[in-house]
Amino acid sequence: MADTPEYVPPKVWKWERENGGRFANINRPVSGATHEKELPRGKHPLQLYSLGTPNGVKVTIMLEELLAAGHAGAEYDAWVINIREGDQFGSGFVAINPNSKIPALVDYSMPTPTRVFESGSILLYLADKFGAFVPEDPSERAECLSWLFWQMGSAPYLGGGFGHFYAYAPYKMEYPIDRFTMEVKRQLDVLDKRLDGNRYVLGETYTIADMAIWPWYGILTTGSLYGAAEFLDIQTYTNVLRWFDEMAARDAVKRGRIVNKTSGPLDQQLRERHDASDFELRTQDKVEAAE
Ligand SMILES: N[C@@H](CCC(=O)N[C@@H](CS)C(=O)NCC(=O)O)C(=O)O
């Protein structure tokens, strides 16, 4: 691997197993299962297979919001898929997401068990299923979906581009860091302008668009995502900061953001969620104290 003007790509790219960087050991240029492994199944109709990353947290916030709004049918089991250990390439997981990425959901309340993958698709599936957090009015619904898909389109720039080169690449490279910082700051500005005078992304209505954007551009403001708050001069995006705080104060967001977390403070990790009482009884600090 080289980052010098002398690098000339070969005629046909060949996979080098050790091309460096965090997560390099789990990447492959082919899809499909690498090993047989069934997925566990709990007692609820909704089974979530995920991890407490920004894409995973979108869905657990939505499920906790649905429960808080009284939708008892949104009770769920949340299982950890350890992507650093390659769980996403187990046969059971690949059967519900051929793309081998968390999050993925199975809805057993349907006549035929229904799999849903892609975080935006899961948010929309749940919003439609429960008639919640997506506007009914066609114009407002279109606006909500535009922001939802804005986030889905922007995440690879923020995570795969900026986050990768700023935080995970084996060494710092000016060209890609410059390129993706420019784009991430432009996107932050888009969001900041949208939130100027708007309490939530759709104005007064809290929707799946907020739930999709918050774990990425919201958490970015705290510095815990890529340690980049100062580098991105995040304090200047005052509307994003205000919106971040307002959402962070919601009880459902406080719960959803710790589900399937496997790092950080132990009292902020609920590795598996099978019951509402788990937030009181089974955070990792309590699990370890009982061992
Ligand atoms: N577009 C997908 C992206 C999901 C995604 O990138 N998930 C990451 C964790 S945040 C993952 O599973 N990575 C494992 C891998 O790349 O092997 C979505 O929004 O659901």
The ligand as a Gaussian input file, in Angstrom:
#p B3LYP/6-31G(d) Opt

LIG

0 1
 N      -25.998000       1.137000       5.066000
 C      -25.920000       0.216000       6.169000
 C      -24.548000       0.299000       6.779000
 C      -24.392000      -0.625000       7.941000
 C      -22.952000      -0.714000       8.404000
 O      -22.029000      -0.178000       7.774000
 N      -22.745000      -1.422000       9.515000
 C      -21.401000      -1.599000      10.027000
 C      -21.333000      -1.191000      11.490000
 S      -21.879000       0.468000      11.732000
 C      -21.017000      -3.071000       9.931000
 O      -21.829000      -3.933000      10.165000
 N      -19.779000      -3.360000       9.568000
 C      -19.280000      -4.697000       9.484000
 C      -18.455000      -4.921000       8.251000
 O      -18.211000      -3.968000       7.503000
 O      -18.025000      -6.060000       8.058000
 C      -27.002000       0.568000       7.194000
 O      -27.254000       1.759000       7.389000
 O      -27.577000      -0.350000       7.800000

